[in-house]
Amino acid sequence: MDASSVILICVGKKGTGKTHFVKQYLQENFSAYKKLINDVNAEYGQPMPPPAKQFIERALKLGRGVVVFEEATSMFGYHRDDDTASIMTRSRHTGTCLIFCFHSFADIPRYIARNSDFLVLFKTGDVVEDVAKKFGRGNDKIINAFLEIQAAPMLKNATGRSYSPKKIIML
């Protein structure tokens, strides 16, 4: 699979390492690509993003590159599945990688959950029933990874900051 057309979901509560993972992923896979980042928390050194509708319109016009929806939890709570479908379909045709960061499974719109390529799972405040509802009961690999991550202790980086272990799952 061409990394430029991958659709990736990161899910984890605040402070678990999602942004650090995305920054590293961008550096390793997209250093030469155009980037559009919904940097609402100023963690990427980007200018404040425009309102959600304008950001999505820009994302649809980006072409080959990567779009990061850093606060997808708040952005996609207000959009219909057909808006989301349009973004995801267009990304496949233009070679645009999409990265959606959510705080919980409950926040992930069904269309994104069912049409993404990878799930990067960090600790969340969810219960296993939330995971089963979002991805379907037959998806044991996601449920097992979720249970493993939830049971694992938090880790510390070189500066002493805590972060969650992660699992990357191909959907």
C-alpha positions in Angstrom: 0.0 0.0 0.0 1.3 3.4 -0.9 1.9 5.4 2.3 0.6 8.5 0.6 -3.0 7.2 0.4 -3.2 5.6 3.9 -6.0 6.5 6.2 -4.9 6.2 9.8 -6.9 6.6 13.1 -5.0 7.4 16.3 -7.2 6.9 19.4 -6.2 7.7 23.0 -7.0 10.0 25.8 -5.1 13.3 26.2 -1.4 12.9 27.1 -0.9 9.4 25.9 1.5 10.1 23.0 -0.7 10.5 20.0 0.8 13.8 18.8 4.4 12.5 19.4 3.6 9.4 17.3 2.1 11.5 14.5 5.1 13.9 14.4 7.5 10.9 14.2 5.3 9.2 11.5 5.3 12.4 9.5 9.1 12.8 9.8 9.7 9.2 8.7 7.2 9.0 5.9 6.2 12.4 4.7 9.2 14.8 5.2 9.1 15.9 1.5 5.3 16.0 1.2 2.9 19.0 1.5 1.2 19.0 5.0 -2.0 20.4 6.2 -2.4 20.1 10.0 -5.3 21.1 12.1 -3.0 22.3 14.9 -5.5 23.7 17.3 -3.2 23.1 20.3 -0.1 24.7 18.7 1.9 21.5 19.0 3.3 21.5 15.5 4.3 25.2 15.3 1.6 25.8 12.6 -0.6 28.9 12.4 -4.0 28.6 14.0 -6.2 26.5 11.7 -9.3 28.0 10.0 -12.8 27.0 11.0 -13.5 23.3 10.4 -15.5 23.8 7.2 -12.7 25.8 5.6 -10.0 23.4 6.8 -11.9 20.5 5.2 -12.2 22.5 2.0 -8.5 23.0 2.0 -7.9 19.3 2.7 -10.0 18.4 -0.3 -7.7 20.5 -2.5 -4.3 19.5 -1.1 -3.6 16.7 -3.6 -0.6 14.4 -2.9 0.4 15.1 0.7 -0.8 14.5 4.2 -3.7 16.0 6.2 -3.7 15.7 10.0 -6.9 16.2 11.9 -5.2 16.6 15.3 -8.5 17.3 17.1 -10.8 15.1 15.0 -12.8 14.5 18.2 -14.2 18.0 18.0 -14.1 18.5 14.2 -16.0 15.4 13.1 -18.7 15.5 15.8 -20.4 18.1 13.7 -20.1 16.6 10.2 -22.3 14.1 8.4 -21.0 10.8 7.1 -21.3 12.0 3.5 -18.9 14.9 4.2 -16.5 12.4 5.7 -17.0 10.0 2.8 -16.1 12.8 0.4 -12.8 13.6 2.2 -11.8 9.9 2.4 -12.8 9.1 -1.2 -11.0 12.1 -2.6 -7.9 11.3 -0.6 -7.7 7.8 -2.2 -7.9 9.4 -5.7 -5.3 12.2 -5.0 -2.8 10.2 -3.0 -3.4 12.1 0.2 -2.7 10.5 3.6 -5.3 11.2 6.2 -4.6 11.0 9.9 -7.4 11.3 12.4 -6.7 11.7 16.1 -9.6 10.9 18.5 -9.8 10.8 22.3 -12.1 7.8 22.5 -13.8 5.1 20.4 -17.1 6.7 21.0 -15.9 9.8 19.2 -14.9 8.0 15.9 -17.6 8.4 13.3 -18.7 5.0 12.0 -17.7 5.8 8.4 -14.1 6.6 9.5 -13.9 3.5 11.6 -15.1 1.2 8.8 -13.0 2.7 6.0 -9.6 3.4 7.5 -6.5 1.3 6.9 -4.8 1.4 10.3 -5.7 2.0 13.9 -3.0 3.2 16.3 -4.3 2.4 19.7 -3.2 4.2 23.0 -4.8 4.1 26.4 -8.4 5.4 26.4 -11.2 5.8 28.9 -13.4 3.5 26.9 -14.8 0.1 27.9 -14.6 -3.0 25.7 -18.3 -2.6 24.7 -17.4 0.8 23.0 -14.8 -0.9 20.9 -17.0 -3.8 20.0 -19.8 -1.4 18.9 -17.5 0.8 16.7 -15.6 -1.9 14.8 -18.1 -4.8 15.0 -18.2 -7.8 17.3 -16.1 -10.0 15.0 -12.9 -7.9 15.3 -11.1 -9.8 18.0 -7.7 -8.4 17.1 -8.8 -4.8 17.9 -10.6 -5.9 21.1 -7.5 -8.0 22.3 -5.1 -5.1 21.5 -7.5 -2.7 23.4 -7.5 -4.9 26.5 -3.7 -5.4 26.3 -3.1 -1.6 26.1 -5.6 -0.8 28.8 -3.9 -3.3 31.2 -0.4 -2.1 30.4 1.3 0.4 32.7 2.1 3.9 31.5 5.7 4.4 30.3 8.1 7.3 30.9 10.3 9.0 28.3 13.8 10.4 28.8 12.4 13.6 30.2 10.2 11.8 32.7 6.9 12.5 30.8 4.4 9.7 30.9 3.0 8.1 27.7 0.9 5.2 26.8 2.2 2.0 25.1 0.7 1.7 21.6 -0.5 -1.0 19.2 -0.7 -0.5 15.4 -3.4 -2.6 13.9 -4.1 -3.1 10.2 -7.8 -2.9 9.6 
